Every structure is written in structure tokens, then in C-alpha cells.
């Protein structure tokens, strides 16, 4: 965050079913999960997330504050403590 604090200091993170706009964003970014590859990891605003394919048209987005889920090829720096 601009003031040097972590996003988790301000926000509550909870999983959710992705909206149509979020599914489009995942597809454009190349991290949309599929039946063949049901789990993808990515970062959004510096927070690691997991996208899980549930069934056609339903994707679950789950944020994680664990540092182990940071995608290696995201081009972003992993979150710091």
C-alpha cells in the first residue's frame, strides 16, 4: 500500500464465486482455470489468490495471506511481512 502497510491491515479477505467480469479478467490474463487444469495461482494487488474451476461458468476465487502461494511467473514481487 502507498503508506507501506499491508493490505491485510485494512481489508478482510474472503473467498467468492467469480463474477462474469472477473472470469473475463482471468481469461485475458491467461490464468483462467479449466476442467483440465482446475487450479491456477496469481496475484491481485499484491495478494496471492487461487482460482479453482468448479464447473462450466463457475470459478472460485480464494485469497491467501500465506507467502507460499505467490505465483513464480507473475512478474510481481511476493508479499513481504
Phi, psi and omega per residue, in radians:
X1 nan 2.738 -3.059
X2 -0.979 -0.579 -3.105
X3 -1.534 0.131 3.097
X4 1.538 -0.051 3.117
X5 -1.528 2.800 3.133
X6 -1.450 2.593 3.109
X7 -1.011 -0.604 -3.115
X8 -1.112 -0.318 3.085
X9 -1.255 -0.349 -3.077
X10 -1.948 -0.538 -2.960
X11 -2.035 2.708 2.986
X12 -1.767 2.253 -3.103
X13 -1.793 2.231 3.117
X14 -2.460 2.591 3.091
X15 -1.214 2.771 3.133
X16 -2.739 2.808 2.980
X17 -1.399 2.292 -3.086
X18 -1.149 2.451 3.043
X19 -1.376 2.964 3.094
X20 -1.015 -0.708 3.127
X21 -1.144 -0.674 3.117
X22 -1.187 -0.675 3.094
X23 -1.105 -0.729 3.075
X24 -1.059 -0.741 3.123
X25 -1.090 -0.746 3.111
X26 -1.075 -0.739 -3.132
X27 -1.144 -0.796 3.125
X28 -1.112 -0.545 -3.128
X29 -1.487 -0.126 3.129
X30 1.367 0.364 -3.141
X31 -2.141 0.374 3.103
X32 -1.324 2.159 3.104
X33 -1.245 2.814 3.140
X34 -2.440 3.070 3.111
X35 -1.056 -0.656 -3.137
X36 -1.339 -0.520 3.120
X37 -2.278 1.412 -2.935
X38 -1.278 -0.209 -3.109
X39 -2.303 2.284 3.073
X40 -2.309 2.522 3.080
X41 -1.978 2.529 3.128
X42 -2.765 2.959 3.049
X43 -2.002 2.513 3.077
X44 -2.336 2.105 -3.068
X45 0.984 0.585 3.110
X46 1.402 0.025 -3.134
X47 -1.808 2.189 3.096
X48 -1.121 2.409 3.092
X49 -2.281 2.711 2.989
X50 -2.082 2.284 3.040
X51 -1.859 2.190 -3.106
X52 -2.066 2.220 3.068
X53 -1.282 2.212 3.115
X54 -1.832 -0.854 3.036
X55 -2.901 3.008 -3.073
X56 -0.960 2.137 3.123
X57 1.545 -0.056 -3.140
X58 -2.213 2.071 3.115
X59 -2.240 2.345 3.115
X60 -1.713 2.218 3.069
X61 -1.827 2.209 -3.122
X62 -2.270 2.030 3.076
X63 -1.344 2.718 3.106
X64 -2.409 2.381 3.059
X65 -1.666 0.026 3.079
X66 -1.334 2.375 -3.099
X67 -1.294 -0.253 -3.067
X68 -1.318 -0.261 -3.098
X69 -1.626 0.074 -3.137
X70 -1.109 2.178 3.117
X71 -1.119 2.394 -3.076
X72 -1.305 -0.576 -3.048
X73 -1.847 0.418 -3.062
X74 -1.373 -0.308 -3.079
X75 1.450 -0.039 3.117
X76 -1.841 2.683 3.043
X77 -1.295 2.513 3.085
X78 -1.154 2.674 3.122
X79 -1.098 2.640 3.114
X80 -1.965 2.798 3.122
X81 -1.688 nan nan
